[in-house]
Amino acid sequence: MIDHVPQPCTDSRVGASLGFIQPTVLTAGIRGAAPGRFLPGGTAPGSHRAKVAIDSGFQRRGADVVVNGRERRLQRLLPTRSGRTVLLPIDQPVTLGPIRGLTDIDQALPVLLEGAPTAVIAHRGVIRRVPVELSERIGLVMHLSVGTSLSGRGHVKVPSSTVVEAVRLGADAVSVQVTFGAPEELTMLTELARVVDACAEWGMPVLAMTYVHGVDPTAEPAKVAHAARVAAELGSDIVKVPWTGTPDSFEEVVTGCFAPVVVAGGEQADQWEAVPSMVKDAMSVGAAGTCVGRNIFQHHDPGQALAQLRAAVHDGSGEHR
């Protein structure tokens, strides 16, 4: 699949009207009106304050440093002040059907987003339904992988959309799932690499969701660590992994992955108290945050559950968003 690149606008008068010089590309559907927010090119990954060459995109008149589009988006997912995040995945109905908590998505969205997760992860159809007033303060991650349980092989994912479509919808990042150990592993790895390349062109961060097929992560944490490292090696900005059962085993995963690691929530826990406890353990050994879905939206009070997760994630960071 090749991302279709819209016809660029190269009229210098457009850039001048925005207070920039030497514009190269403007895209439609820019959310939040943040200068450079949805523009390709920019500084080297990881440099939060760096000079931007004129031919890389945009440079603010009268300034010698800018933050590029990728960094602006990543800032919405991993705020510099804390470096921690509370991600809320609500992409599960594609795989599992209209499950409890997300059956009526229009009713569920305001309740979940009022709980103030750092960002939500959803397929494009749901992202289109996120109220504008809520999307101004909640990050949006568009999921690009699809597979259903109807096939009996829901863990096998294929592309469902493009990075350009995510740009059009105002997403702050995209996510891709790779199921390691499945016969289709190489196909999914190839798709992750393709998405990383497309995201580099558009300044879009990539979240990789990594799972090892047929493996209990608490029994074989080394395989979880291997999968996480592969995702980082291929250029993912954030890597989601399952909990491996103990802080010591999870520390091996975090240490071996040079990209920020977020811990998944998995299926709904029998006892809610186990979820924030697990999150605290993960944070204590260097996790960057959580990516918990069913344990939030199937909770009897999702707002309260999110508040408790935020507290567990941001404890000691000085930030409680």
C-alpha positions in Angstrom: 0.0 0.0 0.0 1.4 3.4 -0.9 0.3 6.6 0.8 -1.1 9.1 -1.7 0.5 12.4 -1.2 -1.8 15.4 -1.8 -0.7 18.1 -4.3 1.5 20.5 -2.4 0.8 24.2 -2.1 4.0 26.2 -2.8 2.6 29.7 -3.0 4.9 31.8 -0.8 2.1 34.2 0.0 0.4 31.4 2.0 3.5 31.0 4.2 3.9 34.7 4.6 0.4 35.1 5.8 1.2 32.6 8.6 4.4 34.4 9.6 6.7 31.8 8.0 9.2 31.9 5.2 9.9 29.3 2.5 6.9 27.1 2.8 7.0 23.7 1.0 3.8 21.9 1.8 0.5 22.8 3.4 -2.1 20.1 4.1 -5.9 20.4 4.4 -7.7 19.6 7.6 -5.1 21.0 10.1 -6.4 20.7 13.6 -5.7 23.2 16.3 -4.1 25.7 14.0 -0.7 25.0 15.5 2.0 26.3 13.1 3.9 23.4 11.5 1.7 20.9 13.2 0.9 18.8 10.2 3.9 19.5 8.0 6.4 16.9 6.7 10.2 17.1 7.4 12.0 18.8 10.2 14.6 18.2 12.8 16.3 14.9 13.6 14.3 12.6 15.9 14.7 13.2 19.6 16.0 16.8 19.3 13.4 19.0 21.1 15.2 22.3 20.3 17.2 22.2 17.1 17.7 24.4 14.1 15.5 23.5 11.1 16.9 23.8 7.6 14.9 26.0 5.3 14.3 23.1 2.8 12.9 20.9 5.6 9.7 22.7 5.8 9.0 25.9 7.8 11.0 28.3 9.9 9.5 31.0 12.0 10.6 34.4 10.9 13.1 36.0 13.3 13.9 32.8 15.2 16.7 30.3 14.9 15.1 27.4 16.6 11.7 25.7 16.1 10.0 22.5 17.1 8.9 20.4 14.1 5.6 18.7 13.5 6.7 15.3 14.8 7.8 16.8 18.1 4.6 18.8 18.5 2.5 15.7 18.1 4.7 13.6 20.3 4.5 16.3 23.0 0.7 15.6 23.1 1.4 12.0 23.9 4.5 12.2 26.1 4.5 15.7 27.7 8.1 16.9 28.3 7.3 17.8 31.9 6.6 14.3 32.9 7.5 12.0 30.0 4.5 9.9 31.0 1.3 9.1 29.4 -2.2 7.5 29.9 -3.4 6.1 26.6 -6.9 4.8 26.1 -7.3 2.2 23.3 -10.9 1.9 22.1 -10.1 0.0 18.8 -11.2 -3.4 20.2 -14.7 -3.5 18.5 -13.1 -4.1 15.1 -11.6 -7.4 16.4 -14.2 -8.4 19.0 -17.4 -6.7 17.9 -19.5 -4.1 19.8 -18.3 -5.1 23.2 -19.7 -3.8 26.5 -18.6 -0.3 27.2 -18.3 0.6 23.5 -21.6 -0.6 22.2 -23.0 2.9 21.7 -19.8 4.7 20.7 -21.5 8.1 20.5 -22.7 7.7 24.1 -19.4 6.3 25.3 -17.0 8.9 23.8 -18.0 11.9 25.8 -17.9 9.9 29.1 -14.5 8.4 28.3 -12.9 11.6 27.0 -14.2 13.6 30.0 -12.0 11.3 32.1 -9.0 13.1 30.5 -6.8 10.4 29.1 -3.6 11.7 27.5 -4.8 10.3 24.2 -7.3 7.8 22.7 -6.4 5.1 20.1 -9.1 4.4 17.6 -9.9 3.5 14.0 -10.7 6.3 11.6 -14.4 5.8 11.8 -14.4 6.5 15.5 -11.9 9.4 15.2 -14.3 11.1 12.8 -16.9 11.0 15.6 -14.7 12.5 18.4 -16.3 15.9 19.3 -14.1 18.8 18.2 -14.3 20.5 21.6 -12.9 17.3 23.2 -10.2 16.7 20.6 -8.6 20.0 21.4 -7.4 18.7 24.7 -7.2 14.9 24.1 -4.6 13.5 21.7 -5.7 11.3 18.9 -3.9 8.1 17.7 -5.3 6.5 14.6 -4.9 2.7 14.5 -3.9 1.4 11.1 -4.2 -2.4 11.7 -7.2 -4.5 11.3 -8.2 -8.2 11.8 -11.4 -9.8 13.2 -12.2 -12.7 15.4 -14.7 -13.8 12.8 -11.8 -15.2 10.8 -10.6 -17.2 13.8 -7.3 -15.4 13.3 -8.0 -11.9 14.7 -4.3 -11.6 15.8 -3.3 -11.4 12.1 -3.4 -7.8 11.1 -3.5 -6.1 7.7 -3.4 -2.4 6.8 -6.7 -0.5 7.3 -5.7 3.0 6.3 -2.8 5.3 5.5 -0.7 7.9 7.3 -2.0 10.6 4.9 -5.6 9.8 6.1 -4.4 10.2 9.7 -3.0 13.6 8.8 -6.3 14.6 7.1 -8.2 13.6 10.3 -6.0 15.6 12.5 -4.3 12.6 14.3 -1.3 13.2 16.6 0.1 9.7 15.9 -0.7 6.4 14.3 -0.5 2.9 15.7 0.3 -0.5 14.1 0.1 -4.0 15.6 2.6 -6.7 15.0 1.9 -10.2 16.3 5.2 -11.9 16.6 5.4 -15.7 16.2 2.5 -15.9 13.7 3.2 -17.2 10.2 2.3 -13.7 8.9 4.9 -12.0 11.2 7.2 -10.9 8.3 4.2 -9.3 6.5 3.3 -7.4 9.6 6.9 -6.3 10.2 7.1 -5.1 6.6 3.9 -3.0 7.2 5.3 -1.5 10.4 8.5 -0.5 8.5 6.4 1.0 5.6 4.4 3.0 8.1 7.5 4.3 9.9 8.8 5.5 6.5 5.6 7.3 5.7 5.5 8.8 9.2 9.0 10.2 8.7 7.8 12.0 5.6 4.8 13.6 7.5 6.4 14.1 10.9 4.0 11.6 12.5 4.9 9.5 15.6 4.4 5.8 15.5 3.1 3.6 18.3 3.8 -0.1 17.9 1.6 -2.6 19.6 3.6 -5.8 20.1 2.3 -9.2 21.0 3.8 -12.7 20.9 1.3 -15.2 19.6 0.6 -18.2 21.8 2.9 -17.1 24.5 2.1 -16.3 28.2 4.1 -13.1 28.7 4.5 -13.9 32.4 6.1 -17.2 31.5 8.4 -16.0 28.7 9.2 -12.3 29.3 12.3 -12.6 27.2 10.1 -13.0 24.1 8.2 -9.8 25.1 11.5 -8.0 25.4 12.6 -9.3 22.0 9.4 -8.1 20.3 9.7 -4.7 22.0 13.3 -4.3 20.8 12.4 -5.1 17.2 9.7 -2.4 17.3 12.2 0.1 18.5 14.8 -1.0 16.0 12.3 -0.4 13.2 11.8 3.2 14.3 8.7 3.1 16.5 8.4 6.1 18.9 6.4 4.3 21.6 6.1 0.6 22.1 3.1 -1.1 23.8 3.8 -4.4 25.5 1.9 -6.8 27.8 2.7 -6.9 31.5 5.2 -9.7 32.2 4.1 -10.4 35.8 6.8 -8.9 38.0 8.7 -5.7 38.2 12.1 -7.5 37.6 10.9 -9.2 34.4 9.3 -6.0 33.1 12.5 -4.0 33.9 14.3 -6.3 31.4 11.7 -5.3 28.7 12.1 -1.6 29.4 15.9 -1.8 29.6 16.1 -3.7 26.3 13.9 -1.2 24.5 15.3 2.2 23.8 11.9 3.6 22.8 9.4 4.5 25.6 7.4 1.5 26.8 3.8 1.6 27.8 2.1 -1.3 29.5 -1.1 -2.9 28.2 -4.0 -3.7 30.4 -5.2 -6.9 28.8 -8.6 -8.4 29.5 -10.7 -7.0 32.2 -9.2 -7.9 35.6 -11.3 -9.8 38.2 -10.3 -7.1 40.8 -9.9 -3.5 39.7 -7.3 -2.9 42.4 -4.9 -5.1 40.6 -4.7 -2.7 37.6 -3.3 0.4 39.3 -1.1 -1.9 41.3 0.3 -3.3 38.1 0.7 0.2 36.7 2.7 1.3 39.8 5.0 -1.7 39.5 5.6 -1.0 35.8 6.3 2.7 36.4 8.7 1.9 39.2 11.0 0.2 36.7 10.9 2.8 34.0 7.7 2.4 32.0 6.5 5.6 30.2 2.8 5.0 31.0 -0.2 2.8 30.3 -2.3 1.7 27.3 -5.3 0.3 29.2 -8.7 -0.2 27.4 -11.2 -2.8 28.7 -10.3 -2.2 32.3 -11.3 1.4 31.8 -14.3 1.4 29.5 -15.8 -1.6 31.1 -15.4 -0.2 34.6 -18.6 0.9 36.3 -17.1 4.4 36.6 -14.6 5.0 33.8 -13.8 8.5 34.9 -12.9 7.3 38.4 -10.8 4.5 36.9 -8.9 6.9 34.6 -8.3 9.3 37.6 -6.7 6.4 39.5 -4.6 5.4 36.6 -3.4 9.0 36.1 -2.4 9.1 39.7 -0.5 5.8 39.4 1.3 7.0 36.3 2.1 10.5 37.4 2.9 9.8 41.0 6.1 11.8 41.8 6.3 13.4 38.3 4.7 16.7 39.3 2.0 16.3 36.6 -1.4 14.8 37.1 -3.1 15.1 33.7 
